[in-house]
Amino acid sequence: MSEYKYIGKPVKRHDGVEKVTGQASYTGDLKMSGMLYAKMKTSEYAHAKILKVDTSEAEKLPGVRAVIDGRHGFAKLGIYMQDRSVIAMDKVRYHGEVVAAVAADDLETAERAIELIKVEYEPLPIIQDVREAVKPDAPLIHPDLGSYSHTVGVFFPKAGTNVANHMKLRRGNVEEGFAKSDVILENTFTQSQIFHIPLETHVTIVQWGAGDNIKIWCSGQSPFSVRDLFSIAFGVPRNNIEVNILYVGGGFGAKAGIHLEPLVGLLSKAAGGRPVKLVPTREEECSTLPCRQGLFARIKTGCSAEGRILAEEVELLWDAGAYADYGVNIGRASATSGCGPYEIENIKIDSLTVYTNHVFGTAYRGFGHPEVFFAVERQRDLMAAKLGMDPTEFRLKNLLYPGSRTVTGELITENTGRPDKCLKRVAEMIGLHNHYTDAEKAEMKRTGKYRGKAAAVLQKAPAMPTWAASSALVQMNEDGTVRISVSGVDYGQGTYTVLQQIAAERLNLPIEKISINKSVSTPISPYDWQTVASRMTVICGMAVADACDDLKEQILEMAAVVLRASKHEIAFGEGDVYVMQNPQYRVGFNKIAIGYVYENGNAVGGPLIGRGKAIAQGLTNLDPETGQGKAALDWTYGAHAAEIEVDTETGDIEVLQFASCIDVGQVMNEELMRGQIVGGVLQGLGCAKSEYVSHDASGRLLTRNFTDYKIPTFKDMPKKMMVDAVETPQLDGPYGARGCGEHPLISVTSVMANALANAVGVQFFDLPLSADRVYRRIQAGNSGPKLS
Amino acid sequence: MNRQRIRLKVNGQAYDTLCSENATLLTLLREDLGLTGTKEGCGAGECGACTVILNGRPVNSCMVLALECQDSEVRTIEGETVNGGLSDLQKAFIEHNALQCGFCTPGMIMSARALLDKNPSPTREDICEALEGNLCRCTGYEPIIAAVLSAAGGEVNE
């Protein structure tokens, strides 16, 4: 794609110097005059009535400036459904839920005050299994579910049950499809909740000043959503609320929506308007802040003898935990990928977001897709085996191609992206087969280390309201350089660098002359919905391109006056404009950036500010009964393949090679793309091999630190990592680009479990594939090591 | 809480100050000396984000009591930059895109610095061994290895 000067070129990330020197400022690095320090009192029970909260002793402690509990936290929060209290009021619904909070002169005093708060509980029956939660006689976790505000027409809470949302998808007639099928296979797949583990926790500072002037500094992904949801919760006008985002130490979805801002705000208000800082500990980050939802999935698939999928029935029971304000949309959005990127005529999908007494779930990189694809892509390999077909051939036979319809009825076109090309590419990259030579087999037998290969496809579209929009400002500085302002947050994924590249390309201006505001402040930054859903490069990118076009139009208008020419007679140089026919007549951007001054002092024009906006085209709400409609701004498809080696003596799995290929439409910055893919794949390998959220029988969280909850280290990397891209341009994306921030994490678990099955014949229907579990299953002689 | 006098050198600068007797080195650096480049990721010695070099050895500063550092020499990320210029490691981290959110980066660089001080030509395995206690959730580690290898003048096979 050499026609571009900056798109697809190796441009270094914008934030490198500040981050390698320790000079990058994160919310936790801020200190303010009069600042107080907060601490939370959390529930010891997974489900209990709160009989009494006694804060009297805490209030007496010198240095304590504010103590609040459920009596103060009247407001309900939530992005899609307002089901979450700022502080537990009448009851607690998970172990770790906030029941009271303190602000004091220093952290030690706040900690001592928390210990002085006495809470009396009356334990209630708990639910930990979604299959129990959906039974008609199950205890209700939210008896008032029917009264909760939610996005009507998009979400469908079932009053009098534990089902926060029931998403239905119907195409064709599954019964007929199964009747026609020669082979039918039904399996269930179980996955626990997962922690995001951003290295920086949800650090929050709020000053709720007199006149309801509210200033928030938070480690968040979504400044405007924090402002909106804060405003809705407390009835304070948006103009009174200022949300500031500095550098953010990782998000992965955990910091989308609204979190501790209301709690800390109430503390500040109670402390007479002093700024209050809350830095959650790692343990609190695990036990009080939200996680990724768990999933129980049942899939029934019907195929013809030739390997065409004729019908599929999918039931998804999401373990939303105690609250589902965000989770309802994960259940909805992931159902639109409920059968993967396959063309299937007859489909029935039911996706239920179910309350339990676990930590509550929220957005997590991939938004339900990594969980669904574990089930779907395991099922594909299992079905291929049952049919006696090669799994790649089986997939290629059933994938979506131009002319196919998705599960929501959306037509696939030539511009949609190609899962088949990605799959073929990764198969090539690792040399996908399981026919090892006799010498290799002998070596495996000798060492007890058995190898296996597998592949899987993936897909995802941004999951967001139909109206989710971005805007951008592109302002010219006095010297003709340009600064971009957006409200998407770059927490390391590289968005801002890509936006700089888009502006450089659009304005034909050297990239060094383009800066981007590195922090967001809602009073001055242009609106953006949220930094989620792999939507920044696409939608925020289009907004920046639009703003550049607007700026160019203004430059032309000024140049027409100064150069005494018509706009169509003027062309753009690098940092200047000139008369096409007579290029000696030119004017630099620096001469017109803030207005042009004639020799006699007359001035015209004024500071140049380009403004741009973008919103997804043509999205619809989905039909409540059939789920049909247009759900996707853009589908990013991809595939992974891996070769693993299983040590049958220890159960340990080593990844010998891992290949990833995504149809990104247009590679904007190869190094940044590779960064997303390599990082996302390893995060996925964590889900595959070690990460597991565990509770005891009374619902207490057992995994609350890095000893009990293991994320990948240097020693868990694949021995060889290969990355490639397919480029089927997305015509409404900037320069043809699609997002790829979440996709690398999808289908990693399925590839790993499929490869494990091929290596040693052990079929896993749940995760993780940790050494102890793998070893035990091999020992149990499930089917014994098998080599093809 | 009782406050006690502590004297130590940080990045070659002498400090003589008071700190709580239960304060960690991390708290002393961040809260009392205003050196916020060092980050806290877990407070339990499990993530390495707070790594600094104490008398030549990399330590999790969240696990060291400040008062144990009496008369010690501490090096933090702020000391990695010399006369406003980036060190070889810092340049290599940028060159190889060895950072994303940046929160683990200061600790990662200090662990790598301690390794290079001891072993100027580490292998890939040496790097994995030395940096295993530093968690990164963003990069997948691969570019960090490349950065350290390249700063050590080694061959980088990406």
Contacts between the chains, C-beta under 8 A, distances in Angstrom:
chain1	res1	chain2	res2	distance
A	12	B	94	6.2
A	12	B	95	7.7
A	12	B	97	7.8
A	13	B	94	7.3
A	13	B	97	6.4
A	13	B	99	7.9
A	15	B	102	6.7
A	16	B	93	7.2
A	16	B	94	3.6
A	16	B	99	7.0
A	17	B	86	7.0
A	17	B	94	6.9
A	18	B	102	7.6
A	19	B	99	5.2
A	19	B	102	3.3
A	19	B	105	5.2
A	20	B	80	7.9
A	20	B	86	6.7
A	20	B	89	7.9
A	20	B	90	4.1
A	20	B	93	4.8
A	20	B	94	6.0
A	20	B	99	6.7
A	20	B	102	7.9
A	20	B	105	6.0
A	20	B	109	6.5
A	21	B	37	7.1
A	21	B	77	6.8
A	21	B	78	7.6
A	21	B	80	7.1
A	21	B	81	5.3
A	21	B	86	7.2
A	21	B	90	6.6
A	22	B	35	7.9
A	22	B	36	7.4
A	22	B	37	2.1
A	22	B	38	7.0
A	22	B	76	7.3
A	22	B	77	3.6
A	22	B	78	5.6
A	22	B	80	7.8
A	22	B	105	7.9
A	22	B	106	4.6
A	23	B	37	6.9
A	24	B	102	5.4
A	25	B	36	7.6
A	26	B	39	7.5
A	26	B	103	6.9
A	28	B	36	7.8
A	28	B	39	7.6
A	28	B	40	7.4
A	29	B	30	7.8
A	29	B	36	3.9
A	108	B	1	5.9
A	108	B	20	7.6
A	197	B	135	8.0
A	197	B	137	5.3
A	198	B	101	7.2
A	198	B	103	7.7
A	198	B	137	6.4
A	199	B	39	7.3
A	199	B	41	4.6
A	199	B	47	6.7
A	199	B	49	5.8
A	199	B	101	6.8
A	199	B	103	4.1
A	199	B	104	5.2
A	199	B	135	6.8
A	199	B	136	7.4
A	199	B	137	5.8
A	200	B	39	7.2
A	200	B	41	7.3
A	200	B	101	7.2
A	200	B	103	4.7
A	247	B	101	7.6
A	247	B	102	6.4
A	248	B	101	6.5
A	249	B	39	7.2
A	249	B	101	5.0
A	249	B	102	7.1
A	249	B	103	3.2
A	250	B	100	7.8
A	250	B	101	4.2
A	250	B	103	6.2
A	250	B	137	5.4
A	250	B	138	6.1
A	251	B	101	7.8
A	252	B	137	7.1
A	279	B	40	7.9
A	281	B	43	5.9
A	282	B	41	7.0
A	282	B	42	4.1
A	282	B	43	6.2
A	282	B	44	6.7
A	282	B	46	7.9
A	282	B	47	7.7
A	491	B	100	7.7
A	491	B	101	5.1
A	492	B	99	7.2
A	492	B	100	3.0
A	492	B	101	3.6
A	492	B	102	6.3
A	492	B	138	5.3
A	493	B	100	6.5
A	494	B	100	7.5
A	671	B	97	4.9
A	672	B	97	6.9
A	674	B	97	7.7
A	675	B	97	5.1
A	675	B	100	6.2
A	675	B	138	7.8
A	675	B	139	6.3
A	675	B	140	7.9
A	675	B	143	6.8
A	678	B	139	6.9
A	678	B	140	3.8
A	678	B	142	5.1
A	678	B	143	7.3
A	679	B	100	6.6
A	679	B	137	7.8
A	679	B	138	5.0
A	679	B	139	5.1
A	679	B	140	4.2
A	680	B	140	7.6
A	681	B	140	6.4
A	682	B	140	3.8
A	682	B	141	6.9
A	683	B	137	6.8
A	683	B	140	7.7
A	705	B	42	6.8
A	705	B	44	5.9
A	705	B	46	6.4
A	706	B	42	5.8
A	706	B	44	7.3
A	706	B	46	3.8
A	706	B	47	5.9
A	706	B	135	6.9
A	707	B	46	6.2
A	711	B	135	6.2
A	711	B	137	6.5
A	712	B	141	7.9
A	713	B	132	5.1
A	713	B	133	7.9
A	713	B	135	6.5
A	713	B	141	7.8
A	714	B	127	7.4
A	714	B	128	4.2
A	714	B	131	5.4
A	714	B	132	5.0
A	714	B	134	7.8
A	714	B	141	5.0
A	714	B	144	7.9
A	714	B	145	7.4
A	715	B	128	5.8
A	715	B	132	5.8
A	717	B	128	8.0
A	717	B	140	6.7
A	717	B	141	5.4
A	717	B	142	6.2
A	721	B	140	7.5
A	721	B	142	6.0
